[in-house]
Amino acid sequence: MTDIEIVTLCQNGQLDSFGELYERYVDKIYKFIYLKTYDTDLSQDLTSQTFLKALDNINKFKVEENANFNAWIYRIAYNLIVDNYKKEEKKSTTNIDEILEIGYSLDFAQDIDNKDKLKEILNYFDTLKEKHKQILLMRLWEDLSYKEISEITGESVANCKKIVSRTLAKIPSELMTLLFILLLNI
């Protein structure tokens, strides 16, 4: 069953069908949120809020030929992250062990050298403008299309491409190599 077919069932009163959408997206949404908050508890809370908000607003989702539930659920998560940033100051430190705990590249990050390299990459990401970091992470880690990123962030597709291109061009070459090794191991 497609996402749109499940949404249609939910909109017709079969809300128990929403569980399948939850199963399809919960891990992706959690990782998406975690890469922006670096906080396990907050990520779990925002993930739960994302799905509750999606379920509460399922009737507002416009089922059309080109409807994209994936972009819609990510947009909800993104908005909750933004709301959270407005309420609290973002954590500035990255806990490397927590990132490894959620399953990112365990093989790559087993030895101390690789943990240090991963920490170096994450520290570099913390120096980027928040919007640029989010768009780059959506493209590289979440493997979202530029169209999906555009729908989530409200930026144009062309601007999303420009941000990714320019941000990647600014990454020092030694970190770029490490970044792509990490991405290959995810």
OpenMM code with the backbone's topology and positions (N, CA, C; nanometers):
from openmm import Vec3, app, unit

residues = "MET THR ASP ILE GLU ILE VAL THR LEU CYS GLN ASN GLY GLN LEU ASP SER PHE GLY GLU LEU TYR GLU ARG TYR VAL ASP LYS ILE TYR LYS PHE ILE TYR LEU LYS THR TYR ASP THR ASP LEU SER GLN ASP LEU THR SER GLN THR PHE LEU LYS ALA LEU ASP ASN ILE ASN LYS PHE LYS VAL GLU GLU ASN ALA ASN PHE ASN ALA TRP ILE TYR ARG ILE ALA TYR ASN LEU ILE VAL ASP ASN TYR LYS LYS GLU GLU LYS LYS SER THR THR ASN ILE ASP GLU ILE LEU GLU ILE GLY TYR SER LEU ASP PHE ALA GLN ASP ILE ASP ASN LYS ASP LYS LEU LYS GLU ILE LEU ASN TYR PHE ASP THR LEU LYS GLU LYS HIS LYS GLN ILE LEU LEU MET ARG LEU TRP GLU ASP LEU SER TYR LYS GLU ILE SER GLU ILE THR GLY GLU SER VAL ALA ASN CYS LYS LYS ILE VAL SER ARG THR LEU ALA LYS ILE PRO SER GLU LEU MET THR LEU LEU PHE ILE LEU LEU LEU ASN ILE".split()
positions = [
    Vec3(0.0828, -0.1181, 0.0000),
    Vec3(0.0000, 0.0000, 0.0000),
    Vec3(0.0875, 0.1248, 0.0000),
    Vec3(0.0514, 0.2226, -0.0779),
    Vec3(0.1281, 0.3474, -0.0815),
    Vec3(0.0915, 0.4350, 0.0384),
    Vec3(0.1762, 0.5335, 0.0636),
    Vec3(0.1478, 0.6291, 0.1710),
    Vec3(0.0135, 0.6975, 0.1479),
    Vec3(-0.0124, 0.7356, 0.0250),
    Vec3(-0.1359, 0.8077, -0.0078),
    Vec3(-0.2581, 0.7193, 0.0152),
    Vec3(-0.2477, 0.5917, -0.0170),
    Vec3(-0.3596, 0.4996, 0.0072),
    Vec3(-0.3875, 0.4867, 0.1569),
    Vec3(-0.2807, 0.4816, 0.2358),
    Vec3(-0.2973, 0.4715, 0.3817),
    Vec3(-0.3577, 0.6006, 0.4370),
    Vec3(-0.3100, 0.7146, 0.3886),
    Vec3(-0.3658, 0.8432, 0.4325),
    Vec3(-0.5147, 0.8490, 0.4002),
    Vec3(-0.5517, 0.8030, 0.2817),
    Vec3(-0.6928, 0.8027, 0.2415),
    Vec3(-0.7755, 0.7168, 0.3364),
    Vec3(-0.7215, 0.6001, 0.3751),
    Vec3(-0.7919, 0.5154, 0.4730),
    Vec3(-0.8107, 0.5907, 0.6049),
    Vec3(-0.7045, 0.6572, 0.6501),
    Vec3(-0.7126, 0.7340, 0.7755),
    Vec3(-0.8167, 0.8451, 0.7643),
    Vec3(-0.8180, 0.9120, 0.6520),
    Vec3(-0.9139, 1.0210, 0.6324),
    Vec3(-1.0574, 0.9699, 0.6252),
    Vec3(-1.0718, 0.8431, 0.5917),
    Vec3(-1.2048, 0.7812, 0.5872),
    Vec3(-1.2413, 0.7125, 0.7186),
    Vec3(-1.1657, 0.7420, 0.8251),
    Vec3(-1.2010, 0.6928, 0.9575),
    Vec3(-1.1250, 0.5709, 1.0055),
    Vec3(-1.0412, 0.5123, 0.9232),
    Vec3(-0.9646, 0.3942, 0.9645),
    Vec3(-0.8289, 0.4385, 1.0204),
    Vec3(-0.8329, 0.5030, 1.1365),
    Vec3(-0.7128, 0.5619, 1.1945),
    Vec3(-0.6091, 0.4589, 1.2364),
    Vec3(-0.6507, 0.3328, 1.2558),
    Vec3(-0.5540, 0.2296, 1.2919),
    Vec3(-0.4546, 0.2049, 1.1779),
    Vec3(-0.4875, 0.2458, 1.0567),
    Vec3(-0.3968, 0.2331, 0.9423),
    Vec3(-0.2743, 0.3228, 0.9584),
    Vec3(-0.2867, 0.4262, 1.0410),
    Vec3(-0.1764, 0.5201, 1.0612),
    Vec3(-0.0528, 0.4496, 1.1173),
    Vec3(-0.0734, 0.3386, 1.1875),
    Vec3(0.0382, 0.2626, 1.2436),
    Vec3(0.1398, 0.2211, 1.1386),
    Vec3(0.0935, 0.1919, 1.0184),
    Vec3(0.1861, 0.1533, 0.9118),
    Vec3(0.2732, 0.2718, 0.8694),
    Vec3(0.2142, 0.3895, 0.8631),
    Vec3(0.2933, 0.5088, 0.8320),
    Vec3(0.3956, 0.5348, 0.9423),
    Vec3(0.3528, 0.5159, 1.0660),
    Vec3(0.4427, 0.5322, 1.1798),
    Vec3(0.5628, 0.4389, 1.1650),
    Vec3(0.5364, 0.3115, 1.1363),
    Vec3(0.6444, 0.2132, 1.1219),
    Vec3(0.7390, 0.2503, 1.0078),
    Vec3(0.6862, 0.3027, 0.9005),
    Vec3(0.7685, 0.3395, 0.7845),
    Vec3(0.8603, 0.4574, 0.8134),
    Vec3(0.8143, 0.5495, 0.8954),
    Vec3(0.8850, 0.6771, 0.9093),
    Vec3(0.9473, 0.7043, 1.0458),
    Vec3(0.9158, 0.6297, 1.1480),
    Vec3(0.9608, 0.6662, 1.2826),
    Vec3(1.1131, 0.6732, 1.2934),
    Vec3(1.1844, 0.5752, 1.2387),
    Vec3(1.3307, 0.5779, 1.2496),
    Vec3(1.3911, 0.6932, 1.1699),
    Vec3(1.3382, 0.7172, 1.0514),
    Vec3(1.3890, 0.8267, 0.9673),
    Vec3(1.3664, 0.9618, 1.0344),
    Vec3(1.2477, 0.9806, 1.0890),
    Vec3(1.2157, 1.1079, 1.1545),
    Vec3(1.3012, 1.1260, 1.2800),
    Vec3(1.3193, 1.0186, 1.3564),
    Vec3(1.4030, 1.0278, 1.4765),
    Vec3(1.5450, 1.0712, 1.4392),
    Vec3(1.6026, 1.0052, 1.3397),
    Vec3(1.7397, 1.0385, 1.2987),
    Vec3(1.7478, 1.1814, 1.2456),
    Vec3(1.6492, 1.2214, 1.1688),
    Vec3(1.6421, 1.3577, 1.1156),
    Vec3(1.6431, 1.4586, 1.2308),
    Vec3(1.5617, 1.4348, 1.3308),
    Vec3(1.5538, 1.5259, 1.4457),
    Vec3(1.6822, 1.5203, 1.5276),
    Vec3(1.7346, 1.4001, 1.5489),
    Vec3(1.8546, 1.3859, 1.6310),
    Vec3(1.9729, 1.4617, 1.5707),
    Vec3(1.9863, 1.4556, 1.4386),
    Vec3(2.0977, 1.5243, 1.3733),
    Vec3(2.0876, 1.6757, 1.3852),
    Vec3(1.9752, 1.7243, 1.4314),
    Vec3(1.9597, 1.8675, 1.4521),
    Vec3(1.9631, 1.9065, 1.5994),
    Vec3(1.9322, 1.8131, 1.6880),
    Vec3(1.9271, 1.8454, 1.8307),
    Vec3(2.0424, 1.7853, 1.9103),
    Vec3(2.0965, 1.6731, 1.8648),
    Vec3(2.2005, 1.5996, 1.9375),
    Vec3(2.1564, 1.5645, 2.0795),
    Vec3(2.0292, 1.5429, 2.0973),
    Vec3(1.9738, 1.5141, 2.2294),
    Vec3(1.8744, 1.3990, 2.2160),
    Vec3(1.9075, 1.2852, 2.2761),
    Vec3(1.8254, 1.1648, 2.2628),
    Vec3(1.6843, 1.1855, 2.3158),
    Vec3(1.6723, 1.2378, 2.4373),
    Vec3(1.5393, 1.2557, 2.4975),
    Vec3(1.4547, 1.3552, 2.4184),
    Vec3(1.5149, 1.4669, 2.3819),
    Vec3(1.4429, 1.5670, 2.3041),
    Vec3(1.4015, 1.5096, 2.1686),
    Vec3(1.4895, 1.4335, 2.1073),
    Vec3(1.4580, 1.3728, 1.9769),
    Vec3(1.3415, 1.2760, 1.9883),
    Vec3(1.3390, 1.1983, 2.0951),
    Vec3(1.2262, 1.1062, 2.1162),
    Vec3(1.0967, 1.1847, 2.1363),
    Vec3(1.1038, 1.2913, 2.2154),
    Vec3(0.9841, 1.3737, 2.2395),
    Vec3(0.9337, 1.4377, 2.1106),
    Vec3(1.0250, 1.4969, 2.0339),
    Vec3(0.9843, 1.5629, 1.9102),
    Vec3(0.9357, 1.4628, 1.8056),
    Vec3(0.9922, 1.3430, 1.8068),
    Vec3(0.9442, 1.2385, 1.7152),
    Vec3(0.8008, 1.2018, 1.7506),
    Vec3(0.7742, 1.1822, 1.8789),
    Vec3(0.6372, 1.1519, 1.9228),
    Vec3(0.5420, 1.2648, 1.8862),
    Vec3(0.5845, 1.3884, 1.9116),
    Vec3(0.5005, 1.5038, 1.8784),
    Vec3(0.4734, 1.5123, 1.7282),
    Vec3(0.5732, 1.4757, 1.6483),
    Vec3(0.5572, 1.4784, 1.5023),
    Vec3(0.4439, 1.3867, 1.4591),
    Vec3(0.4439, 1.2645, 1.5122),
    Vec3(0.3420, 1.1681, 1.4702),
    Vec3(0.2049, 1.2006, 1.5288),
    Vec3(0.2023, 1.2542, 1.6501),
    Vec3(0.0740, 1.2969, 1.7072),
    Vec3(0.0143, 1.4117, 1.6263),
    Vec3(0.0999, 1.5061, 1.5891),
    Vec3(0.0521, 1.6193, 1.5096),
    Vec3(0.0063, 1.5727, 1.3712),
    Vec3(0.0801, 1.4792, 1.3127),
    Vec3(0.0408, 1.4261, 1.1810),
    Vec3(-0.0943, 1.3561, 1.1902),
    Vec3(-0.1124, 1.2763, 1.2940),
    Vec3(-0.2394, 1.2053, 1.3113),
    Vec3(-0.3539, 1.3041, 1.3356),
    Vec3(-0.3295, 1.4034, 1.4203),
    Vec3(-0.4324, 1.5044, 1.4480),
    Vec3(-0.4718, 1.5836, 1.3232),
    Vec3(-0.3765, 1.5990, 1.2320),
    Vec3(-0.4001, 1.6822, 1.1132),
    Vec3(-0.4112, 1.6018, 0.9841),
    Vec3(-0.4301, 1.4714, 0.9959),
    Vec3(-0.4332, 1.3853, 0.8773),
    Vec3(-0.5413, 1.4282, 0.7783),
    Vec3(-0.6510, 1.4820, 0.8286),
    Vec3(-0.7581, 1.5263, 0.7386),
    Vec3(-0.7226, 1.6539, 0.6621),
    Vec3(-0.6199, 1.7245, 0.7075),
    Vec3(-0.5754, 1.8448, 0.6371),
    Vec3(-0.4794, 1.8121, 0.5229),
    Vec3(-0.4257, 1.6895, 0.5242),
    Vec3(-0.3350, 1.6488, 0.4161),
    Vec3(-0.4148, 1.6381, 0.2873),
    Vec3(-0.3706, 1.7076, 0.1857),
    Vec3(-0.4429, 1.7091, 0.0584),
    Vec3(-0.3964, 1.5928, -0.0285),
    Vec3(-0.4835, 1.4944, -0.0429),
    Vec3(-0.4524, 1.3778, -0.1251),
    Vec3(-0.4734, 1.4174, -0.2707),
    Vec3(-0.3641, 1.4290, -0.3409),
    Vec3(-0.3671, 1.4646, -0.4826),
    Vec3(-0.2776, 1.3676, -0.5571),
    Vec3(-0.2753, 1.3810, -0.6875),
    Vec3(-0.1934, 1.2934, -0.7699),
    Vec3(-0.0456, 1.3046, -0.7342),
    Vec3(0.0008, 1.4254, -0.7055),
    Vec3(0.1423, 1.4462, -0.6750),
    Vec3(0.1673, 1.4707, -0.5257),
    Vec3(0.0750, 1.4302, -0.4405),
    Vec3(0.0893, 1.4497, -0.2960),
    Vec3(0.2101, 1.3710, -0.2452),
    Vec3(0.2783, 1.4266, -0.1454),
    Vec3(0.3999, 1.3658, -0.0938),
    Vec3(0.3933, 1.3615, 0.0590),
    Vec3(0.3527, 1.2472, 0.1132),
    Vec3(0.3433, 1.2321, 0.2583),
    Vec3(0.4808, 1.2463, 0.3221),
    Vec3(0.5844, 1.1924, 0.2572),
    Vec3(0.7202, 1.1995, 0.3081),
    Vec3(0.7583, 1.3450, 0.3385),
    Vec3(0.7397, 1.4332, 0.2430),
    Vec3(0.7731, 1.5747, 0.2633),
    Vec3(0.6846, 1.6364, 0.3715),
    Vec3(0.5586, 1.5974, 0.3772),
    Vec3(0.4649, 1.6519, 0.4752),
    Vec3(0.5077, 1.6166, 0.6175),
    Vec3(0.5435, 1.4904, 0.6415),
    Vec3(0.5814, 1.4477, 0.7776),
    Vec3(0.7157, 1.5107, 0.8178),
    Vec3(0.8082, 1.5223, 0.7217),
    Vec3(0.9352, 1.5891, 0.7507),
    Vec3(0.9121, 1.7373, 0.7804),
    Vec3(0.8188, 1.7990, 0.7117),
    Vec3(0.7881, 1.9402, 0.7357),
    Vec3(0.7334, 1.9599, 0.8776),
    Vec3(0.6502, 1.8680, 0.9218),
    Vec3(0.5988, 1.8750, 1.0594),
    Vec3(0.7151, 1.8658, 1.1578),
    Vec3(0.8047, 1.7691, 1.1370),
    Vec3(0.9205, 1.7521, 1.2250),
    Vec3(1.0083, 1.8776, 1.2225),
    Vec3(1.0332, 1.9285, 1.1047),
    Vec3(1.1154, 2.0489, 1.0885),
    Vec3(1.0548, 2.1662, 1.1656),
    Vec3(0.9251, 2.1861, 1.1524),
    Vec3(0.8583, 2.2961, 1.2235),
    Vec3(0.8674, 2.2788, 1.3746),
    Vec3(0.8565, 2.1556, 1.4230),
    Vec3(0.8696, 2.1313, 1.5667),
    Vec3(1.0117, 2.1615, 1.6145),
    Vec3(1.1105, 2.1289, 1.5330),
    Vec3(1.2496, 2.1599, 1.5672),
    Vec3(1.2677, 2.3113, 1.5759),
    Vec3(1.2169, 2.3826, 1.4771),
    Vec3(1.2271, 2.5292, 1.4761),
    Vec3(1.1580, 2.5872, 1.5990),
    Vec3(1.0388, 2.5381, 1.6302),
    Vec3(0.9672, 2.5849, 1.7496),
    Vec3(1.0492, 2.5591, 1.8752),
    Vec3(1.1131, 2.4433, 1.8816),
    Vec3(1.1947, 2.4097, 1.9977),
    Vec3(1.3146, 2.5037, 2.0090),
    Vec3(1.3790, 2.5354, 1.8951),
    Vec3(1.4917, 2.6282, 1.8965),
    Vec3(1.4498, 2.7657, 1.9457),
    Vec3(1.3297, 2.8047, 1.9136),
    Vec3(1.2808, 2.9355, 1.9585),
    Vec3(1.2621, 2.9367, 2.1096),
    Vec3(1.2267, 2.8211, 2.1670),
    Vec3(1.2024, 2.8127, 2.3113),
    Vec3(1.3322, 2.7972, 2.3896),
    Vec3(1.4258, 2.7222, 2.3339),
    Vec3(1.5494, 2.6928, 2.4062),
    Vec3(1.6698, 2.7293, 2.3219),
    Vec3(1.7798, 2.7498, 2.3883),
    Vec3(1.9027, 2.7717, 2.3147),
    Vec3(1.9562, 2.6362, 2.2723),
    Vec3(2.0000, 2.6263, 2.1482),
    Vec3(2.0493, 2.4996, 2.0935),
    Vec3(2.1753, 2.4560, 2.1673),
    Vec3(2.1857, 2.3257, 2.1917),
    Vec3(2.3073, 2.2712, 2.2505),
    Vec3(2.4224, 2.2933, 2.1536),
    Vec3(2.5361, 2.3321, 2.2062),
    Vec3(2.6479, 2.3600, 2.1171),
    Vec3(2.7477, 2.2452, 2.1116),
    Vec3(2.7339, 2.1484, 2.1989),
    Vec3(2.8279, 2.0375, 2.1966),
    Vec3(2.7618, 1.9136, 2.1403),
    Vec3(2.8425, 1.8329, 2.0771),
    Vec3(2.7955, 1.7101, 2.0157),
    Vec3(2.8454, 1.5928, 2.0983),
    Vec3(2.7573, 1.5036, 2.1372),
    Vec3(2.7974, 1.3849, 2.2105),
    Vec3(2.8189, 1.2723, 2.1103),
    Vec3(2.9449, 1.2431, 2.0819),
    Vec3(2.9801, 1.1448, 1.9801),
    Vec3(2.9244, 1.0071, 2.0128),
    Vec3(2.9255, 0.9694, 2.1392),
    Vec3(2.8756, 0.8370, 2.1761),
    Vec3(2.7269, 0.8228, 2.1486),
    Vec3(2.6499, 0.9300, 2.1661),
    Vec3(2.5068, 0.9225, 2.1360),
    Vec3(2.4824, 0.9050, 1.9875),
    Vec3(2.5626, 0.9713, 1.9046),
    Vec3(2.5458, 0.9547, 1.7599),
    Vec3(2.5766, 0.8105, 1.7219),
    Vec3(2.6792, 0.7544, 1.7790),
    Vec3(2.7132, 0.6155, 1.7483),
    Vec3(2.6058, 0.5212, 1.8006),
    Vec3(2.5443, 0.5572, 1.9121),
    Vec3(2.4400, 0.4760, 1.9737),
    Vec3(2.3179, 0.4598, 1.8831),
    Vec3(2.2858, 0.5595, 1.8035),
    Vec3(2.1667, 0.5489, 1.7196),
    Vec3(2.1936, 0.4783, 1.5881),
    Vec3(2.3138, 0.4259, 1.5719),
    Vec3(2.3358, 0.3374, 1.4593),
    Vec3(2.4064, 0.3969, 1.3401),
    Vec3(2.4628, 0.5148, 1.3533),
    Vec3(2.5328, 0.5716, 1.2399),
    Vec3(2.6734, 0.5156, 1.2314),
    Vec3(2.6954, 0.4372, 1.1285),
    Vec3(2.8278, 0.3924, 1.0897),
    Vec3(2.9077, 0.3307, 1.2031),
    Vec3(2.8535, 0.2297, 1.2641),
    Vec3(2.9238, 0.1643, 1.3739),
    Vec3(3.0557, 0.1036, 1.3287),
    Vec3(3.0596, 0.0468, 1.2085),
    Vec3(3.1842, -0.0110, 1.1592),
    Vec3(3.2905, 0.0966, 1.1413),
    Vec3(3.2514, 0.2072, 1.0827),
    Vec3(3.3446, 0.3164, 1.0573),
    Vec3(3.3996, 0.3736, 1.1871),
    Vec3(3.3156, 0.3840, 1.2862),
    Vec3(3.3514, 0.4587, 1.4071),
    Vec3(3.3997, 0.3705, 1.5217),
    Vec3(3.4396, 0.2488, 1.4948),
    Vec3(3.4803, 0.1601, 1.6030),
    Vec3(3.6109, 0.2035, 1.6697),
    Vec3(3.7109, 0.2423, 1.5919),
    Vec3(3.8375, 0.2756, 1.6558),
    Vec3(3.8435, 0.4237, 1.6930),
    Vec3(3.9384, 0.4543, 1.7793),
    Vec3(3.9510, 0.5895, 1.8338),
    Vec3(3.9781, 0.6919, 1.7234),
    Vec3(4.0649, 0.6581, 1.6276),
    Vec3(4.0946, 0.7516, 1.5183),
    Vec3(3.9682, 0.7918, 1.4446),
    Vec3(3.8856, 0.6929, 1.4138),
    Vec3(3.7640, 0.7231, 1.3394),
    Vec3(3.6643, 0.8013, 1.4243),
    Vec3(3.6589, 0.7738, 1.5545),
    Vec3(3.5719, 0.8538, 1.6417),
    Vec3(3.6183, 0.9993, 1.6418),
    Vec3(3.7503, 1.0181, 1.6462),
    Vec3(3.8040, 1.1544, 1.6430),
    Vec3(3.7725, 1.2224, 1.5105),
    Vec3(3.7829, 1.1476, 1.4006),
    Vec3(3.7527, 1.2033, 1.2686),
    Vec3(3.6048, 1.2393, 1.2587),
    Vec3(3.5197, 1.1512, 1.3099),
    Vec3(3.3764, 1.1779, 1.3074),
    Vec3(3.3450, 1.3013, 1.3918),
    Vec3(3.4102, 1.3117, 1.5064),
    Vec3(3.3878, 1.4285, 1.5917),
    Vec3(3.4338, 1.5561, 1.5212),
    Vec3(3.5434, 1.5466, 1.4477),
    Vec3(3.5935, 1.6611, 1.3716),
    Vec3(3.4913, 1.7058, 1.2661),
    Vec3(3.4314, 1.6093, 1.1982),
    Vec3(3.3290, 1.6406, 1.0977),
    Vec3(3.2093, 1.7080, 1.1639),
    Vec3(3.1627, 1.6497, 1.2748),
    Vec3(3.0458, 1.7051, 1.3434),
    Vec3(3.0746, 1.8440, 1.4002),
    Vec3(3.1954, 1.8638, 1.4500),
    Vec3(3.2330, 1.9970, 1.4987),
    Vec3(3.2333, 2.0979, 1.3846),
    Vec3(3.2789, 2.0547, 1.2663),
    Vec3(3.2752, 2.1439, 1.1506),
    Vec3(3.1304, 2.1795, 1.1165),
    Vec3(3.0423, 2.0795, 1.1192),
    Vec3(2.9010, 2.1045, 1.0898),
    Vec3(2.8429, 2.2063, 1.1868),
    Vec3(2.8880, 2.2044, 1.3107),
    Vec3(2.8381, 2.3002, 1.4097),
    Vec3(2.8787, 2.4439, 1.3775),
    Vec3(2.9803, 2.4628, 1.2918),
    Vec3(3.0227, 2.5984, 1.2551),
    Vec3(2.9397, 2.6560, 1.1403),
    Vec3(2.8623, 2.5723, 1.0738),
    Vec3(2.7822, 2.6177, 0.9598),
    Vec3(2.6597, 2.6950, 1.0068),
    Vec3(2.6074, 2.7798, 0.9191),
    Vec3(2.4797, 2.8446, 0.9469),
    Vec3(2.3757, 2.7347, 0.9642),
    Vec3(2.2833, 2.7540, 1.0553),
    Vec3(2.1851, 2.6501, 1.0884),
    Vec3(2.1066, 2.6046, 0.9654),
    Vec3(2.0603, 2.6981, 0.8854),
    Vec3(1.9820, 2.6619, 0.7665),
    Vec3(2.0661, 2.5790, 0.6691),
    Vec3(2.1925, 2.6189, 0.6494),
    Vec3(2.2806, 2.5464, 0.5580),
    Vec3(2.3079, 2.4057, 0.6101),
    Vec3(2.3304, 2.3957, 0.7401),
    Vec3(2.3559, 2.2647, 0.7996),
    Vec3(2.2344, 2.1739, 0.7825),
    Vec3(2.1169, 2.2260, 0.8078),
    Vec3(1.9956, 2.1448, 0.7967),
    Vec3(1.9734, 2.0970, 0.6540),
    Vec3(1.9908, 2.1857, 0.5581),
    Vec3(1.9702, 2.1481, 0.4180),
    Vec3(2.0745, 2.0453, 0.3751),
    Vec3(2.1993, 2.0647, 0.4155),
    Vec3(2.3050, 1.9699, 0.3804),
    Vec3(2.2796, 1.8329, 0.4430),
    Vec3(2.2387, 1.8308, 0.5696),
    Vec3(2.2096, 1.7033, 0.6355),
    Vec3(2.0907, 1.6325, 0.5714),
    Vec3(1.9886, 1.7085, 0.5336),
    Vec3(1.8732, 1.6470, 0.4669),
    Vec3(1.9160, 1.5828, 0.3350),
    Vec3(2.0070, 1.6495, 0.2648),
    Vec3(2.0508, 1.5984, 0.1347),
    Vec3(2.1454, 1.4790, 0.1512),
    Vec3(2.2444, 1.4910, 0.2385),
    Vec3(2.3461, 1.3869, 0.2504),
    Vec3(2.3042, 1.2709, 0.3394),
    Vec3(2.2559, 1.3001, 0.4610),
    Vec3(2.2228, 1.1931, 0.5547),
    Vec3(2.0859, 1.1329, 0.5267),
    Vec3(1.9901, 1.2177, 0.5046),
    Vec3(1.8538, 1.1684, 0.4847),
    Vec3(1.8266, 1.1300, 0.3396),
    Vec3(1.9164, 1.1688, 0.2495),
    Vec3(1.9048, 1.1368, 0.1067),
    Vec3(1.7726, 1.1862, 0.0480),
    Vec3(1.7286, 1.3031, 0.0948),
    Vec3(1.6059, 1.3617, 0.0421),
    Vec3(1.6353, 1.4321, -0.0896),
    Vec3(1.5383, 1.4346, -0.1769),
    Vec3(1.5538, 1.5060, -0.3038),
    Vec3(1.5491, 1.6563, -0.2764),
    Vec3(1.5986, 1.7337, -0.3722),
    Vec3(1.5931, 1.8787, -0.3562),
    Vec3(1.4484, 1.9264, -0.3496),
    Vec3(1.3615, 1.8607, -0.4214),
    Vec3(1.2194, 1.8977, -0.4182),
    Vec3(1.1629, 1.8766, -0.2770),
    Vec3(1.1964, 1.7615, -0.2156),
    Vec3(1.1487, 1.7346, -0.0796),
    Vec3(1.2072, 1.8350, 0.0195),
    Vec3(1.3360, 1.8660, 0.0043),
    Vec3(1.3997, 1.9638, 0.0928),
    Vec3(1.3320, 2.0996, 0.0773),
    Vec3(1.3014, 2.1345, -0.0455),
    Vec3(1.2324, 2.2603, -0.0734),
    Vec3(1.0964, 2.2651, -0.0041),
    Vec3(1.0225, 2.1555, -0.0120),
    Vec3(0.8905, 2.1498, 0.0516),
    Vec3(0.9011, 2.1580, 0.2035),
    Vec3(1.0060, 2.0994, 0.2595),
    Vec3(1.0238, 2.0979, 0.4048),
    Vec3(1.0669, 2.2350, 0.4568),
    Vec3(1.1629, 2.2966, 0.3877),
    Vec3(1.2218, 2.4212, 0.4381),
    Vec3(1.1544, 2.5476, 0.3872),
    Vec3(1.0799, 2.5355, 0.2783),
    Vec3(1.0193, 2.6534, 0.2185),
    Vec3(1.1143, 2.7286, 0.1261),
    Vec3(1.2365, 2.6796, 0.1094),
    Vec3(1.3329, 2.7383, 0.0152),
    Vec3(1.3020, 2.6866, -0.1248),
    Vec3(1.3436, 2.7599, -0.2264),
    Vec3(1.3246, 2.7119, -0.3637),
    Vec3(1.4200, 2.5956, -0.3904),
    Vec3(1.3865, 2.5130, -0.4883),
    Vec3(1.4735, 2.4010, -0.5259),
    Vec3(1.6102, 2.4550, -0.5674),
    Vec3(1.6110, 2.5607, -0.6476),
    Vec3(1.7371, 2.6195, -0.6946),
    Vec3(1.8223, 2.6681, -0.5775),
    Vec3(1.7598, 2.7304, -0.4785),
    Vec3(1.8341, 2.7793, -0.3627),
    Vec3(1.8886, 2.6633, -0.2798),
    Vec3(1.8115, 2.5559, -0.2655),
    Vec3(1.8595, 2.4378, -0.1923),
    Vec3(1.9833, 2.3802, -0.2605),
    Vec3(1.9790, 2.3703, -0.3931),
    Vec3(2.0947, 2.3194, -0.4687),
    Vec3(2.2158, 2.4101, -0.4492),
    Vec3(2.1922, 2.5408, -0.4539),
    Vec3(2.3000, 2.6378, -0.4377),
    Vec3(2.3614, 2.6264, -0.2977),
    Vec3(2.2775, 2.6137, -0.1964),
    Vec3(2.3268, 2.6025, -0.0586),
    Vec3(2.4115, 2.4773, -0.0425),
    Vec3(2.3636, 2.3635, -0.0936),
    Vec3(2.4403, 2.2386, -0.0825),
    Vec3(2.5730, 2.2528, -0.1558),
    Vec3(2.5686, 2.3022, -0.2767),
    Vec3(2.6898, 2.3163, -0.3580),
    Vec3(2.7917, 2.4081, -0.2910),
    Vec3(2.7473, 2.5237, -0.2479),
    Vec3(2.8390, 2.6206, -0.1861),
    Vec3(2.8906, 2.5722, -0.0511),
    Vec3(2.8053, 2.5058, 0.0257),
    Vec3(2.8481, 2.4555, 0.1564),
    Vec3(2.9509, 2.3447, 0.1388),
    Vec3(2.9261, 2.2536, 0.0446),
    Vec3(3.0234, 2.1469, 0.0184),
    Vec3(3.1559, 2.2045, -0.0313),
    Vec3(3.1500, 2.3085, -0.1117),
    Vec3(3.2717, 2.3698, -0.1653),
    Vec3(3.3578, 2.4318, -0.0550),
    Vec3(3.2960, 2.4721, 0.0555),
    Vec3(3.3691, 2.5353, 0.1659),
    Vec3(3.4312, 2.4343, 0.2628),
    Vec3(3.3898, 2.3078, 0.2546),
    Vec3(3.4418, 2.2071, 0.3475),
    Vec3(3.5865, 2.1768, 0.3106),
    Vec3(3.6780, 2.1825, 0.4085),
    Vec3(3.8178, 2.1501, 0.3797),
    Vec3(3.8299, 2.0096, 0.3191),
    Vec3(3.9241, 1.9922, 0.2265),
    Vec3(3.9336, 1.8668, 0.1504),
    Vec3(3.9536, 1.7446, 0.2396),
    Vec3(4.0320, 1.7569, 0.3471),
    Vec3(4.0532, 1.6398, 0.4338),
    Vec3(3.9233, 1.5996, 0.5048),
    Vec3(3.8411, 1.6980, 0.5402),
    Vec3(3.7122, 1.6662, 0.6014),
    Vec3(3.6136, 1.6135, 0.4979),
    Vec3(3.6226, 1.6622, 0.3750),
    Vec3(3.5340, 1.6147, 0.2688),
    Vec3(3.5567, 1.4656, 0.2450),
    Vec3(3.6813, 1.4235, 0.2427),
    Vec3(3.7126, 1.2815, 0.2243),
    Vec3(3.6531, 1.1998, 0.3379),
    Vec3(3.6720, 1.2454, 0.4601),
    Vec3(3.6172, 1.1748, 0.5761),
    Vec3(3.4649, 1.1713, 0.5719),
    Vec3(3.4048, 1.2810, 0.5303),
    Vec3(3.2594, 1.2884, 0.5213),
    Vec3(3.2063, 1.1832, 0.4247),
    Vec3(3.2689, 1.1717, 0.3086),
    Vec3(3.2194, 1.0751, 0.2112),
    Vec3(3.2473, 0.9312, 0.2535),
    Vec3(3.3567, 0.9071, 0.3251),
    Vec3(3.3803, 0.7732, 0.3810),
    Vec3(3.2700, 0.7409, 0.4807),
    Vec3(3.2363, 0.8366, 0.5650),
    Vec3(3.1288, 0.8180, 0.6625),
    Vec3(2.9965, 0.7895, 0.5917),
    Vec3(2.9647, 0.8679, 0.4898),
    Vec3(2.8384, 0.8499, 0.4176),
    Vec3(2.8305, 0.7134, 0.3506),
    Vec3(2.9421, 0.6643, 0.3019),
    Vec3(2.9433, 0.5319, 0.2386),
    Vec3(2.9184, 0.4207, 0.3394),
    Vec3(2.9492, 0.4480, 0.4659),
    Vec3(2.9344, 0.3462, 0.5701),
    Vec3(2.8031, 0.3538, 0.6448),
    Vec3(2.7221, 0.4532, 0.6156),
    Vec3(2.5942, 0.4673, 0.6864),
    Vec3(2.4967, 0.3662, 0.6327),
] * unit.nanometer
topology = app.Topology()
chain = topology.addChain("A")
for resn in residues:
    res = topology.addResidue(resn, chain)
    for name in ("N", "CA", "C"):
        topology.addAtom(name, app.Element.getBySymbol(name[0]), res)
